[in-house]
Amino acid sequence: MLFSIGPVQDFIAQARRTGDLWFGSFLLSRLSRAAAEAFRRKNGKIVYPHIDWEAPPDRAKVTNKLLGYVESDCPEQLALDIRIEVARAWKQISDEALERLRPYVNENLWDRQIKDFIEFYAVWVLLPDLNDYGTALRRAEQLLTARKTLRDFKQNEPAKMFGEKKSSLDGGRESVLLMDKQNDLARFGIKSHETLDAISAVKRLSLYTRAGSRFLSVCDVAFNNFQRRLRKDENLRHQVEGYFSRLREIDPVFGKLNPNGEGQLFRLFYESRIEDFVDEHANPPIQDEKKRKLVSQAAAELEALYRKIGIRPTPYYAFLLCDGDRMGEALNELSTFEQHGLFTERLSRFADSAENIINACEGRLVYSGGDDVMAYLPIDKCLEAAASLQQSFACVMKEAMPEDGRRPTLSIGIAVVHMMEMLGDVRQLAAEAERLAKQERNSLAIVYRKRNGGDQMRIRLSFDEQPVERLQRIQQWYRDKLFSFSFAYELRGLYEEYSRLSQGSLWLSDQERTRRLIEKELERLAVRKKPEHLTAEAVQRELLAPMLDMLGGKGALLERLRMLAEQFIIAVNLEKAGAIYETMAENSPS
């Protein structure tokens, strides 16, 4: 039997905050766990995913797709019974949110949206001979695809003919919030201008319904590098304590603030987030006019702090998605329950290691199930995380697959974005990077979008070429001041010049001659752009020689030159965006 629980898009994609995003993935895993437990009670055996039954349900990593086998005369009734258990689990979770929101919502509309939300699909195939397992599995997959194509069309029960506001997170559903109670919802993380449907409200209330479930925001993660500096630098900490002291003089809403503390500390270091801090800590809510004045005063104190210390935290972070390549082909090579069970158990190890890797890199895991990972990290840690994930997956696949089988690889997409970008747009950009990586498979793709516009930077590198090691090496050269920021863009200009010259001309058709010309151009550029403290010989030895090694390899020469330029550009931009940078430097032309 094969089960699928959804809708995945509604669970995960529709999110304005990271807490919404995390709770969507948690909820999907929790409902899948409920389905697996119900199947187990029916004497069924779960083949995929591997489930640690000893782990607490809230900690289990269960994908939304379940595969198992069972002896049954009535698989249809068994599937219906499991559907009831999934609906019961969803009702229990949603009721926890309703208990807190009951005075502020339209309960009839809430109940309708909760009741109609879950998608549950089940298919089954008769298996008279265990030797036919591979064939039966492929048939079940085909049936599930066909069943999903046949959509359910339920009669809609609109709340009113006209006038109901739509949810700001899901335009297909009406808001359940009572408009005259909107100002009382800030303590639940719901802003006065937000309109939420029941499903979005359940996600948002997860902070209050799940003990210890506070989820780091993207601003927390962007602030991470500055926070590290704050813990180590006593003088910086002293300046920040003075800033906090001045905030307390402005208004008691700022309460007890500690430079070493966690929580919402980051909000007070970004002007655009001070108002959020005030909204969530003011009880009772502060009137708009007074709040504007308070926020303006706090912002002025923040700017004064930055002028005094000369640095400010980066507003950029990295959003990472990864997915296994050719996983379907790998599963088709497994012909027995035992092989599939071993594969599943090994794959679960990758899901566990992914969480450890992301935590070690000071990021936050949103989802890890099977070969899929979703997380966000500080920029200065994202390359390290990508390398560790790829290595972990390769080790797992080496153990999981038969020696004569084709082993799946991992493709990773990273979006580097400003923390004020809409979370839905960020996730789409990361998915775009992941698709770019999967075009060649076994690749790392990075898409970097600057807040102030300009060209969107993107690059794809095969893991066969050690992309993380290359980018980190370029970043180290930049930190060692072996080249300037503009040098990276001069490399791109060199590629564009030679690319134009090659159009309609045969004089660059001699690859060896062209290679020598480009090497001379790179030498001229490196020496001309060298910092004053370096000699030409030092540049030759420490920068030019290894850079020419990077230029080598497979493929057309001009394409290799283009890739070299893009590697330099993305590496130095990641280095600049992820660093604690000088206040005056952020407005420089570079």
Residue pairs with C-beta under 8 A, 6 or more apart in sequence:
1 39
1 44
1 67
1 68
1 69
1 70
1 75
1 78
1 79
1 122
1 123
1 124
1 140
2 65
2 66
2 67
2 122
2 123
2 124
2 140
2 141
2 143
2 144
3 35
3 39
3 65
3 66
3 67
3 79
3 82
3 120
3 121
3 122
4 64
4 65
4 66
4 119
4 120
4 121
4 122
4 144
4 148
5 28
5 31
5 32
5 35
5 64
5 65
5 66
5 86
5 118
5 119
5 120
5 121
6 28
6 64
6 118
6 119
6 120
6 121
7 117
7 119
8 28
8 64
10 24
10 117
10 170
10 199
11 24
11 25
11 27
11 28
12 21
12 24
12 25
12 28
12 367
12 374
13 24
13 424
13 427
14 20
14 24
14 169
14 170
14 199
14 200
14 424
15 21
15 24
15 169
15 203
15 423
15 424
15 427
16 168
16 169
16 194
16 422
16 423
16 424
17 189
17 204
17 217
17 423
18 215
18 216
18 217
18 218
18 364
18 366
18 376
18 423
19 189
19 203
19 204
19 206
19 207
19 213
19 214
19 215
19 217
20 169
20 200
20 203
20 204
20 206
20 423
21 366
21 423
21 427
22 206
22 215
22 364
22 366
22 367
23 202
23 203
23 206
23 210
23 213
23 215
24 203
25 366
25 367
25 374
26 58
26 206
26 210
27 90
27 93
27 202
27 203
28 64
29 60
29 61
29 62
29 63
29 64
29 367
29 369
30 57
30 58
30 60
30 62
30 89
30 93
31 64
31 86
31 89
31 90
31 118
32 62
32 63
32 64
32 65
32 66
33 51
33 57
33 60
33 62
34 57
34 85
34 86
34 88
34 89
35 66
35 82
35 85
35 86
36 46
36 51
36 62
36 66
36 68
37 85
38 81
38 82
38 85
38 86
39 46
39 66
39 68
39 70
39 78
39 82
40 46
40 53
42 70
42 72
42 78
42 81
42 82
43 70
43 71
44 68
44 69
44 70
44 78
45 68
45 69
45 70
46 66
46 67
46 68
47 67
47 68
47 69
47 337
47 340
47 341
47 344
48 63
48 65
48 66
48 67
48 68
48 340
48 344
49 61
49 62
49 63
49 65
49 66
49 344
49 347
49 348
49 369
49 370
50 341
50 344
50 345
50 347
50 348
51 60
51 62
52 60
52 348
58 210
61 348
61 351
61 352
61 368
61 369
62 369
63 369
63 370
63 372
64 369
67 137
67 140
67 340
69 127
69 337
70 78
72 78
75 122
75 124
79 122
79 124
82 120
82 122
83 120
83 122
86 118
86 120
87 118
87 120
90 114
90 117
90 118
91 114
93 202
93 209
94 114
94 198
94 202
96 205
96 209
97 201
97 202
97 205
97 206
97 209
98 105
98 107
98 110
100 188
100 205
100 208
100 209
101 188
101 201
101 205
103 181
104 177
104 178
104 181
104 184
104 185
105 176
105 177
105 178
105 198
105 201
106 159
106 176
106 177
106 178
108 159
109 159
109 174
109 176
109 198
110 176
110 198
110 201
112 157
112 159
113 173
113 174
113 176
113 197
113 198
113 199
114 198
114 199
114 202
116 154
117 198
117 199
119 152
121 144
121 147
121 148
123 140
123 143
123 144
123 147
124 140
125 136
125 139
125 140
125 143
126 136
127 133
127 136
130 336
130 337
131 335
133 335
133 336
133 337
133 340
134 332
134 334
134 335
134 336
137 331
137 332
137 340
138 332
158 164
158 174
159 174
164 174
164 175
165 174
165 175
165 179
165 195
166 172
166 173
166 174
166 175
166 195
167 173
167 174
167 175
167 195
167 196
167 197
167 200
168 175
168 193
168 194
168 195
168 196
169 196
169 197
169 200
170 197
170 199
170 200
173 197
173 198
173 199
174 197
175 195
175 196
175 197
176 196
176 197
176 198
176 201
177 185
177 190
177 194
177 195
177 196
177 201
182 192
183 192
183 285
184 285
185 192
186 192
186 279
186 280
186 282
186 285
187 280
187 283
188 204
188 205
188 207
188 208
189 204
189 207
189 280
190 196
190 201
190 204
191 279
196 204
206 213
206 215
207 213
207 214
207 215
215 364
216 364
217 266
218 317
218 319
218 376
218 419
218 423
218 426
219 266
219 267
219 270
219 273
219 419
220 266
220 364
221 317
221 362
221 363
221 364
221 376
221 377
221 378
222 266
222 313
222 314
222 315
222 316
222 317
222 378
222 379
222 419
223 265
223 266
223 269
223 270
223 313
224 362
224 378
224 381
225 313
225 314
225 378
225 379
225 380
225 578
225 579
225 580
226 269
226 311
226 312
226 313
226 314
226 580
227 265
227 266
229 236
229 311
229 580
230 236
230 237
230 240
230 259
230 260
231 237
231 260
236 309
237 259
237 260
239 305
239 308
239 309
240 259
240 305
241 259
242 305
243 268
243 301
243 302
243 304
243 305
244 254
244 257
244 258
244 259
244 268
246 301
247 254
247 257
247 268
247 298
247 301
248 254
248 255
248 257
250 294
250 297
250 298
250 301
251 294
253 278
253 281
253 282
253 286
253 294
254 268
254 277
254 281
254 298
255 281
257 265
257 268
258 265
259 265
264 277
264 280
264 281
266 273
266 313
267 273
267 274
267 276
267 277
268 274
268 277
268 298
268 302
269 302
269 312
269 313
270 313
270 315
270 419
271 299
271 302
271 303
272 420
274 295
274 298
274 299
274 302
275 291
275 295
278 286
278 291
278 294
278 295
279 285
279 291
282 291
286 294
306 312
306 583
307 583
310 582
310 583
310 584
311 580
311 581
311 582
311 583
312 580
312 581
312 583
312 586
313 580
314 379
314 577
314 578
314 579
314 580
314 581
315 418
315 419
315 420
315 451
316 379
316 416
316 417
316 418
316 419
316 577
316 578
317 376
317 377
317 378
317 379
317 416
317 417
317 419
318 363
318 376
318 377
318 378
318 379
318 381
318 382
318 414
318 415
318 416
319 375
319 376
319 414
319 415
319 416
319 417
319 426
319 427
319 429
319 430
320 363
320 373
320 374
320 375
320 376
320 377
320 382
320 385
320 386
320 412
320 413
320 414
320 430
321 372
321 373
321 374
321 412
321 413
321 427
321 430
321 431
321 433
321 434
322 371
322 372
322 373
322 386
322 389
322 393
322 410
322 411
322 412
322 413
322 434
323 371
323 372
323 410
323 411
323 434
323 438
324 330
324 370
324 371
324 372
324 393
324 408
324 409
324 410
324 411
325 408
325 409
325 410
325 411
325 438
325 441
325 442
326 406
326 408
326 409
326 441
327 370
327 371
327 408
329 406
329 408
330 343
330 401
330 405
330 406
330 407
330 408
331 340
331 343
333 401
333 402
333 405
333 406
334 340
334 343
339 402
342 400
343 400
343 401
346 396
346 397
346 399
346 400
347 370
347 371
347 396
347 400
348 370
349 396
350 370
350 371
350 392
350 393
350 396
351 368
351 369
351 370
351 373
352 368
353 392
353 396
354 365
354 368
354 373
354 375
354 389
354 392
355 365
355 368
357 385
357 388
357 389
357 392
358 364
358 365
358 373
358 375
358 377
358 385
359 365
360 388
361 377
361 378
361 381
361 382
361 384
361 385
361 388
362 377
362 378
362 381
363 375
363 376
363 377
363 378
363 381
363 382
363 385
364 375
364 376
364 377
365 373
365 374
365 375
366 374
366 375
366 376
367 373
367 374
368 374
368 375
371 393
371 408
371 410
373 389
374 430
375 385
377 385
378 578
379 416
379 574
379 577
379 578
380 574
380 575
380 578
380 579
382 414
382 416
382 574
383 468
383 471
383 472
383 574
384 468
386 412
386 414
386 444
386 468
387 468
387 469
389 410
389 412
390 410
390 412
390 444
390 463
393 408
393 409
393 410
394 407
394 409
394 410
397 407
397 408
397 409
398 407
401 407
401 408
409 441
409 442
409 463
410 442
410 463
411 434
411 437
411 438
411 441
411 442
411 443
411 444
411 445
412 434
412 437
412 443
412 444
412 445
413 430
413 431
413 432
413 433
413 434
413 435
413 436
413 437
413 445
413 446
413 447
414 430
414 433
414 444
414 445
414 446
414 447
415 426
415 429
415 430
415 432
415 433
415 446
415 447
415 448
415 449
416 446
416 447
416 448
416 449
416 573
416 574
416 577
417 426
417 429
417 449
417 451
418 449
418 450
418 451
420 451
421 449
421 451
429 447
429 449
430 447
432 447
433 445
433 446
433 447
433 458
434 445
436 443
436 445
436 447
436 458
436 460
437 443
437 444
437 445
437 460
439 460
440 460
440 462
442 462
442 463
442 464
443 460
443 461
443 462
443 463
443 467
444 460
444 461
444 463
444 467
444 468
445 458
445 459
445 460
445 461
446 457
446 458
446 459
446 570
446 574
447 456
447 457
447 458
448 456
448 457
448 458
448 570
448 573
448 574
448 577
449 456
449 457
450 456
457 566
457 569
457 570
457 573
458 566
459 563
459 566
459 567
459 570
461 467
461 470
461 563
461 567
465 553
470 550
470 567
471 567
471 570
471 571
471 574
472 571
473 546
474 567
474 568
474 571
474 572
475 571
475 572
475 574
475 575
477 483
477 542
477 543
478 485
478 571
478 572
478 575
479 575
480 542
481 531
481 533
481 534
482 530
482 531
482 534
482 539
482 542
482 543
483 526
483 529
483 530
483 531
483 543
483 568
484 529
484 531
485 572
485 576
485 590
486 529
486 590
487 525
487 526
487 529
487 568
488 565
488 568
488 569
488 571
488 572
489 569
490 525
490 529
491 522
491 525
491 561
491 564
491 565
491 568
491 569
492 562
492 565
492 566
492 569
494 518
494 521
494 522
494 525
494 561
494 565
495 558
495 561
495 562
495 565
498 508
498 514
498 518
498 558
498 561
499 558
499 562
501 507
501 508
502 508
502 558
508 514
511 557
514 557
515 557
518 551
518 557
518 561
519 548
519 551
522 544
522 547
522 548
522 551
523 540
523 544
526 539
526 540
526 543
526 544
526 547
527 536
527 539
527 540
530 536
530 539
547 564
550 564
550 567
551 560
551 561
551 564
552 560
553 560
